[in-house]
Amino acid sequence: GAVVSQHPSWVICKSGTSVKIECRSLDFQATTMFWYRQFPKQSLMLMATSNEGSKATYEQGVEKDKFLINHASLTLSTLTVTSAHPEDSSFYICSASQYRGTEAFFGQGTRLTVV
Amino acid sequence: AQSVSQHNHHVILSEAASLELGCNYSYGGTVNLFWYVQYPGQHLQLLLKYFSGDPLVKGIKGFEAEFIKSKFSFNLRKPSVQWSDTAEYFCAVYSGNTGKLIFGQGTTLQVKP
């Protein structure tokens, strides 16, 4: 299957700083990327849908100024958690689809810990 | 609003038992349906998918799922589970209208050897 690489796998940052997470499709061009947040023992909560070349569509309750998503190319999307706080600590997962509606391939996730 | 519901949160089976995991969605437009699996310590992997055509779809590792449009359901089945099937299973629905891929709550399957 197609490969999606997400970096870093884990990151610890101080409260008030910003953290950037990268999501790359290695062997295909992704027109759509999804960003999820997963709490322990819970499902994946969709944060935003990102289509290449256009602004991300955020889910209700997700602050777009706090979680900046950029999908600048067909192989790269980034999620920047700005002014991170301990409550932002979570597992963030990206996925990428070559075409809208086709199967999404997942990155390995990023464990963010804000101290 | 688009939502996906998985009925079984935690299932414990013995090896060779049959498996059926329920999945219902609440969206009436055009949808694509997926089942993903997450083995311990690994990322999500696609088990199977349904876009159109034969409502009974077969996936990897002996899994299959049946799409019943009238019931808005896409249940996952396997005739005989193995210990290696121990994992978290997620049903997901893509809506053509919203462009969103929404996941169910997930089902933890534990297979006892």
Interface residues (C-beta under 8 A of the other chain):
Chain A: G1 T32 F34 Y36 Q42 S43 L44 L46 T49 N51 T57 I93 S95 S97 R100 G101 T102 E103 A104 F105 F106 G107 Q108 G109
Chain B: N32 F34 Y36 Q42 H43 L44 Q45 L46 K49 F51 F90 A92 Y94 G96 G99 K100 L101 I102 F103 G104 Q105 G106
